[in-house]
């Protein structure tokens, strides 16, 4: 009888994937779902803006060429503001009462 030795097949898992049999914890799933919800809300916001553009143009008595700048300016502002959200949330007054903010200025003692 001949014996054959078989080598285990290489597991081509992507980088960062859990080892075979490992589970992904709930915190990771919550982060993924929150990111997906944020992306969905951004796309929904853009679609609402584009669909209501005719009403905005009618209210402002603007032509279609002038109105395209409204949509472009709105999208540019959204792109600038989204990355600033973490810093702005640290500077919010409601956050100061719970923890010391990284953006907050220290208070001076009154004389």
C-alpha positions in Angstrom: 0.0 0.0 0.0 1.2 3.4 -0.8 0.5 6.4 1.5 -0.1 9.8 0.1 0.6 12.8 2.1 -1.6 15.7 1.4 -0.6 19.2 2.3 -3.3 21.5 3.7 -4.5 24.0 1.2 -3.3 27.6 1.7 -5.9 29.9 3.2 -5.9 33.0 1.1 -7.7 35.2 3.6 -7.4 39.0 3.1 -5.3 41.0 5.5 -7.1 41.8 8.8 -9.5 38.8 8.4 -9.9 36.7 11.6 -8.2 33.4 11.8 -10.2 30.3 10.9 -12.8 29.8 13.5 -12.4 33.2 15.1 -15.4 35.4 15.5 -15.8 39.1 14.9 -16.9 40.9 18.0 -20.1 43.0 18.3 -18.1 46.3 18.5 -16.7 45.8 15.1 -20.1 45.0 13.6 -21.6 48.1 15.2 -18.8 50.2 13.7 -19.4 48.7 10.2 -23.2 49.2 10.5 -22.7 52.8 11.6 -20.4 53.5 8.6 -23.0 51.9 6.3 -25.8 54.0 7.8 -23.7 57.2 7.4 -22.9 56.4 3.8 -26.6 55.7 3.1 -27.7 59.0 4.7 -25.1 61.0 2.7 -26.4 59.5 -0.6 -30.0 60.0 0.5 -29.2 63.7 1.3 -27.7 64.2 -2.1 -30.7 62.6 -3.8 -33.1 64.8 -1.9 -31.2 67.9 -2.8 -31.2 66.9 -6.5 -34.9 66.1 -6.6 -35.9 69.3 -4.9 -33.7 71.5 -7.1 -36.6 72.6 -9.3 -38.5 73.9 -6.3 -35.4 75.7 -5.1 -34.9 77.3 -8.6 -38.5 78.4 -8.7 -38.3 80.0 -5.3 -35.1 81.8 -6.2 -36.2 82.7 -9.7 -33.0 81.2 -11.0 -32.3 79.5 -14.4 -31.1 75.9 -14.7 -27.5 77.1 -15.2 -27.6 79.2 -12.1 -29.2 76.4 -10.2 -26.5 73.9 -11.0 -24.2 76.0 -8.9 -26.6 75.6 -5.9 -26.3 71.9 -6.0 -22.5 72.0 -6.6 -22.0 74.4 -3.7 -24.1 72.2 -1.4 -22.1 69.1 -2.2 -18.8 70.9 -1.7 -19.9 72.2 1.7 -21.0 68.6 2.6 -17.6 67.2 1.6 -15.8 69.8 3.7 -18.0 69.4 6.8 -18.1 65.6 7.0 -14.4 65.2 8.0 -14.8 68.1 10.5 -17.5 66.3 12.5 -15.2 64.7 15.1 -13.6 68.0 16.1 -16.9 69.8 16.1 -18.4 67.2 18.4 -15.6 67.7 20.8 -16.2 71.5 20.8 -19.9 71.2 21.4 -21.1 72.7 24.7 -23.0 69.5 25.7 -19.7 67.5 25.5 -17.9 69.9 27.8 -20.1 69.1 30.7 -19.3 65.3 30.4 -15.6 65.4 29.6 -12.8 67.8 28.9 -12.7 68.6 25.3 -9.5 68.6 23.2 -10.7 71.7 21.4 -11.9 73.7 24.4 -10.0 76.6 25.8 -9.2 76.5 29.5 -11.3 78.8 31.7 -9.6 81.6 33.5 -10.3 82.2 37.2 -12.4 85.3 37.9 -10.6 88.0 39.9 
